[in-house]
């Protein structure tokens, strides 16, 4: 088992605080961290002028103004999470102050049961808060959130229900793999096997039904109730039911890598490896690591890129590289992630200071078929970019 990465993972599954000196770090990395730090604080200052009860910046509208989300929006945890991650790398207390302010605005979500993405919303915010600057209530809030998420689990179907809208009887999306991290954490913290049992059941059945032979993933699989049989496989945000939606592939890669972290189940590790190979073998070109929004988009090479999918992939590969016994293979994952980070940190994707309204990355895609958030900055792209930078720093032992 490789340990170069694993030993740097702390109890929350993320990385310990890095020194702010960054001695010996490459120029591109230093610029990425400094730019990110500046952009997040710049955004915090800009948001003081936004008169809106929806507190959380999600993206930019066509007119260049902020598109804000309420606490109940699935993306609400990413801005406070980004602030925490930037604080972790720089030690800038201004970031921590803003992070705590936006994190506390999510407290009510601990009892929210109408969204399967409470893992994104709360673990990406309160999880980092608990790890970096804990307050007495943080752990209880996360455990309460875990109980709320479990209420969306139907034991007859064997899965956590994703959406409460649409034509599907019981829809489950590949994105839902990401919310299992909260449940695994809750099991480790409380010893209550319910949390682990729900997470494992969801991961196992998703692995059986969401993936094609080449380990590309369907976006939405719907099940009948109460027998839990598959009634349809398709997409909502991808190009077609048979295509490989780029961010969906990265959710799957990250999800099964994380599941292996908590369970050490080799089935999950093998799944993550195969998903990684699909992504790596289907990149745009030999030296281009940022996927198009869908691997089967009909207008490639003119299709929009998705920086968010690339950032999630980079973060996942940095972790996966520490888990495989084959050092050469593990190094290939880490090198691929490094190449993603270098490309995202270039002027093609990294915003200049005071531009992009404070968002860090450019050129992501939210929902192309829905004509929503196309070629725009997205808060979750920034979050996973910062997480990947953080993991890269821990791996390289910058000091």
Secondary structure in CASP SS format (residue, H / E / C, confidence):
PFRMAT SS
TARGET T0000
AUTHOR 0000-0000-0000
METHOD secondary structure of the structure
MODEL  1
X C 1.00
X C 1.00
X C 1.00
X C 1.00
X C 1.00
X H 1.00
X H 1.00
X H 1.00
X E 1.00
X C 1.00
X C 1.00
X C 1.00
X C 1.00
X C 1.00
X E 1.00
X C 1.00
X C 1.00
X C 1.00
X C 1.00
X C 1.00
X C 1.00
X C 1.00
X C 1.00
X C 1.00
X C 1.00
X C 1.00
X H 1.00
X H 1.00
X H 1.00
X H 1.00
X H 1.00
X H 1.00
X H 1.00
X H 1.00
X H 1.00
X H 1.00
X H 1.00
X H 1.00
X H 1.00
X H 1.00
X H 1.00
X H 1.00
X H 1.00
X H 1.00
X H 1.00
X H 1.00
X H 1.00
X C 1.00
X C 1.00
X C 1.00
X C 1.00
X C 1.00
X C 1.00
X C 1.00
X C 1.00
X E 1.00
X E 1.00
X E 1.00
X E 1.00
X E 1.00
X C 1.00
X C 1.00
X C 1.00
X C 1.00
X C 1.00
X E 1.00
X E 1.00
X E 1.00
X E 1.00
X C 1.00
X C 1.00
X C 1.00
X C 1.00
X C 1.00
X C 1.00
X H 1.00
X H 1.00
X H 1.00
X H 1.00
X H 1.00
X H 1.00
X H 1.00
X H 1.00
X H 1.00
X H 1.00
X H 1.00
X H 1.00
X H 1.00
X H 1.00
X H 1.00
X C 1.00
X C 1.00
X H 1.00
X H 1.00
X H 1.00
X H 1.00
X H 1.00
X H 1.00
X H 1.00
X H 1.00
X H 1.00
X H 1.00
X H 1.00
X H 1.00
X C 1.00
X C 1.00
X H 1.00
X H 1.00
X H 1.00
X H 1.00
X H 1.00
X C 1.00
X C 1.00
X C 1.00
X C 1.00
X C 1.00
X C 1.00
X H 1.00
X H 1.00
X H 1.00
X H 1.00
X H 1.00
X H 1.00
X C 1.00
X C 1.00
X H 1.00
X H 1.00
X H 1.00
X H 1.00
X H 1.00
X H 1.00
X H 1.00
X C 1.00
X C 1.00
X C 1.00
X C 1.00
X C 1.00
X H 1.00
X H 1.00
X H 1.00
X H 1.00
X H 1.00
X H 1.00
X H 1.00
X H 1.00
X H 1.00
X H 1.00
X H 1.00
X H 1.00
X H 1.00
X C 1.00
X C 1.00
X E 1.00
X E 1.00
X C 1.00
X C 1.00
X C 1.00
X C 1.00
X E 1.00
X E 1.00
X C 1.00
X C 1.00
X C 1.00
X C 1.00
X C 1.00
X C 1.00
X C 1.00
X C 1.00
X C 1.00
X C 1.00
X E 1.00
X E 1.00
X E 1.00
X H 1.00
X H 1.00
X H 1.00
X H 1.00
X H 1.00
X H 1.00
X H 1.00
X H 1.00
X H 1.00
X H 1.00
X H 1.00
X H 1.00
X H 1.00
X H 1.00
X H 1.00
X H 1.00
X H 1.00
X C 1.00
X C 1.00
X H 1.00
X H 1.00
X H 1.00
X H 1.00
X H 1.00
X H 1.00
X H 1.00
X H 1.00
X H 1.00
X H 1.00
X H 1.00
X H 1.00
X H 1.00
X H 1.00
X H 1.00
X H 1.00
X H 1.00
X C 1.00
X E 1.00
X C 1.00
X C 1.00
X C 1.00
X C 1.00
X C 1.00
X E 1.00
X C 1.00
X C 1.00
X E 1.00
X E 1.00
X E 1.00
X E 1.00
X C 1.00
X C 1.00
X C 1.00
X C 1.00
X C 1.00
X C 1.00
X E 1.00
X E 1.00
X E 1.00
X E 1.00
X E 1.00
X C 1.00
X C 1.00
X C 1.00
X C 1.00
X C 1.00
X C 1.00
X C 1.00
X C 1.00
X C 1.00
X C 1.00
X E 1.00
X H 1.00
X H 1.00
X H 1.00
X H 1.00
X H 1.00
X H 1.00
X H 1.00
X H 1.00
X H 1.00
X H 1.00
X H 1.00
X H 1.00
X H 1.00
X H 1.00
X H 1.00
X H 1.00
X H 1.00
X H 1.00
X C 1.00
X C 1.00
X H 1.00
X H 1.00
X H 1.00
X H 1.00
X H 1.00
X H 1.00
X H 1.00
X H 1.00
X H 1.00
X H 1.00
X H 1.00
X H 1.00
X H 1.00
X H 1.00
X H 1.00
X H 1.00
X C 1.00
X C 1.00
X C 1.00
X E 1.00
X C 1.00
X C 1.00
X E 1.00
X C 1.00
X C 1.00
X C 1.00
X E 1.00
X C 1.00
X E 1.00
X C 1.00
X C 1.00
X C 1.00
X C 1.00
X C 1.00
X C 1.00
X C 1.00
X C 1.00
X C 1.00
X C 1.00
X E 1.00
X C 1.00
X H 1.00
X H 1.00
X H 1.00
X H 1.00
X H 1.00
X H 1.00
X H 1.00
X H 1.00
X H 1.00
X H 1.00
X H 1.00
X H 1.00
X H 1.00
X H 1.00
X C 1.00
X C 1.00
X C 1.00
X C 1.00
X C 1.00
X C 1.00
X H 1.00
X H 1.00
X H 1.00
X H 1.00
X H 1.00
X H 1.00
X H 1.00
X H 1.00
X H 1.00
X H 1.00
X H 1.00
X H 1.00
X H 1.00
X H 1.00
X H 1.00
X H 1.00
X H 1.00
X H 1.00
X C 1.00
X C 1.00
X C 1.00
X C 1.00
X C 1.00
X E 1.00
X C 1.00
X C 1.00
X C 1.00
X C 1.00
X C 1.00
X H 1.00
X H 1.00
X H 1.00
X C 1.00
X C 1.00
X E 1.00
X C 1.00
X C 1.00
X E 1.00
X E 1.00
X E 1.00
X E 1.00
X C 1.00
X C 1.00
X C 1.00
X C 1.00
X E 1.00
X E 1.00
X E 1.00
X E 1.00
X E 1.00
X C 1.00
X C 1.00
X H 1.00
X H 1.00
X H 1.00
X H 1.00
X H 1.00
X H 1.00
X H 1.00
X H 1.00
X H 1.00
X H 1.00
X H 1.00
X H 1.00
X H 1.00
X H 1.00
X H 1.00
X H 1.00
X H 1.00
X H 1.00
X C 1.00
X C 1.00
X C 1.00
END
